[in-house]
Amino acid sequence: MTTQGQRGLPPEPIDRRRLITSVIWTLLIFSLCLFLPAGTWAWRRGWLFFVVTLATSFVATLYLRRVNPDIVAARVNRRDGTRSWDRILLGLLFAAVVAIPILAALDDERFHWSQVPWWVCLLGYALFLTGMAGMTWAEAVNRFFEPTVRIQSERGQTVIDSGPYSVVRHPGYVAGSLLFVGIALSLGSLWALVPAGLATLVLIVRTRWEDQMLQDELGGYKDYTQRVRFRWIPGLW
């Protein structure tokens, strides 16, 4: 599939005010979730994860801005038509994801419940970076990749079956689950795997409901499910 920019059309304009506000709030919430529950700004694992996350996010955004600029706009601009059930799931997902660094900070820096060695943290970074790469790949080939679930009729939404979508139907969610587990382990916490697991469970529910919606309402999607049978893991589900 080609992107809008690749077809010669100008990319969707970005609400720069919302973009700047979103970046500021994201950095503020991110730092508070890491260092406030840790009780100190000297948490080494927290700072390492903070820097790695900023660096990889910056590189991924620059890449996506070049190959699929509509994705950046989709993250920022307001959208109509989000399903009501998805708003509930997004609230649950946000709460679970925010709980991952909070619980990790309490565990690794303040109370030392898990006593996780550095090699486990390295495994976490491997999962985190794999998840980032998978998410970026999915976003790069899918110009309809948006934060919320809706049928994008005003944009002429069609089925995407290239790249990772030729292997599984929801590669972005697979990558997200790797990200959640990677965050917990990177920050040196086994207890943080609990909210990571809950976040993954929300994604599984979202996958089932979104997939059914696409089969019912998006032309060509049922045929796509015959070509690509599995939602997440080939041979399993």
N, C-alpha and C positions, 0 to 999 in steps of 0.2 A: 504494500500500500504506500502511496505517496502522501506527503504532508501537504498542507495548504500552501506553505511557502515553496515547496518543490514544484507545485503546479503553476507557479508564477504569480499567485495572488499574494497581496500584502498580508503580513501576520496580524492577528487580532491586536488592537491597541491595549496597552496595560494601564490600569488605574494606578499610577505611580504613587499617589498619596496612600492608597490602601497597601501597596507593596512596602513602602517605607514603614508604615505603621505596623504591618504584619511582621516585618523583620525585627523591629525594635521589641515588640511584645514577645516574639519567639525567643529572642536572646535573653530577655529578662526572665521569662518563665523557666527557660532551660537552666540558667545559672542559679536561680533560686531553688529549683528542684534538686540541684546537685549539692550546693554548698550550705544552704540553710539547714536541712536536716543533718548534714555532716557536722555542723557546729563549728566549722573552721573553713577558712579560705586556703588552707595549706594541704588539702587532700590531693595527693599526687595522682592517684588513679582518676580522680574526678577531673583534674586539669588536663591530663593526657587525653581522656575521652572527649572533653570539650574541644580541644584543639583538633583532634582527628575528625570529629564530626563537622566542625566548621570548614576544615580544609576540603573534605570529600564533598560536602554539600555545595561549596563554592565551585569546585571543578565540575560537578555534575550539572549545576545550573548553567554554567558557561557552555558546556557541551550541548545541553538541551536547547539553549537559546539559539544555537547555531543550526542544529538539525531539525528541531521541531519547536519553533518559537511559540506556537499556540499553547503549549503545555505550561509555560511560565504564566501566561495570561489566565489559564484555567485555574491555577492555584490562587490567584488574587481576585479576579473579577467576580462580581456577584452573578449567580445563576438562578434561574427560575425552574421549577418543575421537580425539585428534589422530592423523592418519595418520603412520606411521613414516617414510615418504619425505618428508613435510613437515618433520619434525624435522631431517632432514639438510639440506634446502633452506634452512630458517630459519637453521641454523648458517652455511651458506655466505653467505646474504644478510647476516647480521649482520657477518661478517668483511669483506665487500666494502663495506658502508656505513660501517663504522668506519674503513676504509682511506681513504675519500674525504677527510675533514678532515685526517687525518694526513699524507697525501701533499701535500695543498694547503698545509699549513703549512710542510712542508719545502721545497716549491717556491717559494711566494710570499714567505715571510718569511726563511727561512734561506739557501737557495741561489740563489734568483732564476733558476730555469731558464726559466720561460715568459715573463716580462716582459709580463703581460697588462694592457692599458689599462683605465681605469675604465669605458669604454662596454661592454666585454665583461662586466664585473661587473654592470652595470645589466641587461644581457640575462639574466644568470644570475638576478638577483632577479626579473625578469619571469617566467622559467620556474619558479622556486621558488614564487612566490606563486600562479601559475596551478596548479601541482601541489597546493599546500595547499588552494586553493579547490575543485579537483576532488575531492580526497580527502574534504574536509569534506562536499561535496554528496553523494558516494556514501554516506558514513556516515550522513548525515542521513535519507536515504530508506530505508536498508536496516538494519532492526533485527537482522539476522543477520550483519552485518559483524563478523568476529572476526579476531584476529591469526593464528590457526592454521586449517588446513583440516580440517574434520570435518563430518559430517552431524549437525545439531542436532535430533535426534528428540525429545529431552526438552522442547524449546521449540516444537515443532510447526513446524519450518522449512518455508517455502513459497517459491516463486519470486517474486523482486522484479523487476518490469518497468516501474517508473516512473522519472522523473528521468533520470539519465544511463544507467540500465539499459535505457531504451527506444532507445538509440543503439548502444551496444556492451555486451557481456556482462560485461566485467571493467573497468569504468571506474576502480576503485581502483588497479589495477596500471598503467594508463596514467598516472594522476596520479603514482604512485610513480616511474615512469621520468623524468618531468619534474622531480620533486624531486631525484633523484640528479644529473642533469646541472646543474640549477640550483645545487646546493650547490657543485659543483666550480667553476663559472664565477663564482659570487658571491664565492668565496674567492680568485679570481685565479689559477687553475691550470688549465692544459691537461692536465698529467700526471694530475691527479685524475680526468679523464674516463675513464681506464683502469678503475679500480675502479667508477666509475659505470656504465660499459658492462657490466662483469661482473655488477653487481647487477641491471641491467636484463635480462641474459641469464637470470639465475636466475628472475626474475619471468616471463619468457616460458615457461621450462620448467614453472614452477608453474602457469601459466595452462593449459597443455595438459593436465597431469595432473589439475588440479582440475576443469576443464571436463568431462573424460571421466568422472571420478567422479560429478559432478552428473548427467550424462546417464544413467549406469547406476543411480543410487541415489535421486535426488530426483524425486519425482512431479511431472510437468508441465514438467520442464526441457527434455526433448526437443522438446516443442511450442514452448517459448520459443525454442529455437535456430532454429526455422523462421521465427519472427517477427523475431528479431534475429539476423541471420546472422553477424555479425562479432564477434570477441573483443575486438580492440583498436582497429583503424583501419577505418572504413567503406570498403568497396571494395577493401581489401587483405588484411586478416587478422582 
